[in-house]
């Protein structure tokens, strides 16, 4: 892999978590799930994605397999948030 000819400030490293206090998390995660499940229904089994990049102002997004560089209005939603908790992650009280 060659070194880039220029550097994009803020483009290195993993994308940060969305600012949940500034957005509607239910809508954002629902939008990411819609993009992810659309991808699953139209693509044969393959590599495991890292997550989905969505723009809260738009209705679409993209499934990503590498650390994405985000545009100012985009948010990265990790695959764990899209899939939800597993049954092992939930503690149930049986009384």
Secondary structure, DSSP 8 states (H G I E B T S, - for coil): ----SS--TT-SS------TTTS-HHHHHHHHHHHHHHHHHHS-S-S---EEEEETTSS-EEEESS-----TTEEEEEHHHHH---TTT------
